Amino acid sequence: MSIHEECGVFGIYSENAANVAHIAYYGLFALQHRGQESCGIVVNDDGVFTSHKDTGLVGDVFRKEVLSEFPEGTMAVAHTRYSTTGTANRNNCQPIEVNHQKGKMALAHNGNISNAAKLREELELSGAIFHSSSDTEIIAYLVTKERLRTPTIEDAVFNAVQKLDGAYSLIIMSAQKLICLRDPNGFRPLCYGKTQDGMYIVASESCALNAAGAEFIRDIEPGEIMTFGKSGIISRRDLCGRRPVKHCIFEYIYFARPDSVLDGVSVQKARIKAGKILAESCPADADTVIGVPDSGLDAALGFSMASGIPYGIGLIKNKYIGRTFISPDNRTDRVRIKLAAVEEAIRGKRVVLIDDSIVRGTTSGQIVSLLRHAGAKEIHMRISSPPFLHPCYYGTDIDSTDNLIACRHSIDEIRQIIGADSLGYLPAESLRGLVDSDRYCSACFDGNYPTEIPVDTRKDRFERRLSEC
């Protein structure tokens, strides 16, 4: 079992018609690491929406002939998804589109609504009919209900999101405006920039701005609602400061791309710091330091820098496994196809192996076995995060403690299970040093939740309700 984040969002606003579908395509490619189950693009051509959504990777879904069908437009919203609420099927693909009495809307969401079950029940009892099992459709319903009784889409969004608990970075497109916002805790990242020809780009990470040719301007503030329209850029900050800012610390450890800067902190620098802290708190006598691609590489570099042990490339990741790859039934075979050991760098050596996390322990054990087979003399595993001990309700697919090995075993027991000679985790008290701030959420490590804990946290809770009817 691997940790997955829900999704990445991307939006474009231009005063003049342009080939915004192609720009959104580049943005989604840059955000592909945030979700590999499905993706979609909706283009706005003077109020006419054209869309394409499907399950699969960006390159599989948006082939050349598909992109050629999109018209030029002044706006677009795009999404790449990994499901934390709702299963992977076409009904749950985003952006979600809505046609209502006052016009059209397309919505893309990154995060997880912790009070989704309660809100959905209230909406269903009032007559709402849901077509998906995603919590994003709940947001779309709330915004639509408010829009029918408010003068502007901005007012509708402002009223609707006050009913939400949990994590949401949203991009909402109406016929005339593009609206982006973050929840008051700021769990998930969102930023915007501008291209040389005047287009505004909004994205989950700054790396997507670069892919679209935009220069980073700033992050959207937690609680801020920003509107791009013919009247210019309008920022509404009524919700700012209502809750303590709690950026997800695992964005820096694993989720985000290393070339991104989130809320003023370089992801790569944070990971290098994690490696340096590991070298000081969990030293090892070894010949080489290697990282598990991709998120373990920078932490391995930091460990090497602090320890003086040479950094090496001991594992190579196969980057050409896409949607059409037929996955083998045996889990060990999957790891061996995805990762290959560089025997020349490993044979006869004492190895420090750096990875971002251990969830169930199966994959870690297979990687250790792979290195043993390649001739490693000793394997000292170091993890650039603390042990996972608690579920996450804010956009990570850890909905229970059932598959968390650290909840059932001590560190030494885990070491024996995965077959390493030694095992060390990043100390929980060291997390602050990664971002030089106390404004982060580490509830999956320490159980200190910034919001109320939901009653039903199962990823498939809405499918179960439907099957029980």
C-alpha angles and dihedrals in degrees: 000000000000129000114253132190121217105243154299127256130206134182139179132200121185131171090214130047113265141160091277094160091067091048090050088050091056090047093052091050089056090050097044091109089066094062137002103176102080144343141191146183129205118192123199114213106181092317096321112115122212118184146175125188134165144147117273141054123322094252091051097046098042105048119169094264091052094051091048090062093064116096123223112271146172096236141028138176123199139182142190116197147206111176121241093157115031128016129273107274137121094261089064095049116121154256091063113218125210131187113197141159094278098044142278136321137186120195134192122188136193116190139033129277107226095197093045095118093055093046093047092051091051091049093047091050088053091054104270117150117206124209097188139039093229122114088224090076088059089059090049091052093049093049091047093050091051092045091059090061104032130075097232140030089237091059090048092053092045092053095042100051092054086072092057129094123192133026127342133156104176139188113192124184123197127177092276109016144049114213125190128181146160131217115260091255091053093220095159125042127248130169141164140214143170134243124224091255092055105262117142116223125197120191145160091244137023090237088072091054088056091050090053093049094250128139115231113250104174147305120276105250120242106270093013121134112201123190126197114197147124089292090059128247117335122188120200115194103174091119096046114112095016092114134024113270110252114175113192106259091204090067086072096041099046124338105065127068113257092239092059126098113212120195091338096312123111110231092211093052091049091054093047088052089052090054092049091050090050091053090054099041099036108025123182134196102231147137101230142014120218133176132217107243128282116358095025095059100079092044088051089052090052092049090051093048093051098040101038090230110137117259116232142179102241101152128048121198121218102231096184101074106114140164095295094054111117105228115221119239094235114081092210090057090052092056092046092051093046096043132034126192120230099225095192090060095045112031113115093357135121103238132203105206116200123198133163099237149344114227111164096352097233097108093043090053091050093051091050089050090050091055092046089053089050089058105264110167095204133003120206109185120206124186121208093213134050119261115289106245106154140044120259120229098182107074109306119109095237098113097160143009093249096103099034108111093195090063092062105031140046120240091259091049090051089050090055093046094053093040100238125148091227137359132203134175132204107266111250091228089060095063092091089062092062094064102017090233143088091223098102139101117235098162093131087063104034106018094237100139118193092208138037113290112245121235098226114038101163114133091224097042095123093048089051091053091052093049091050093055 
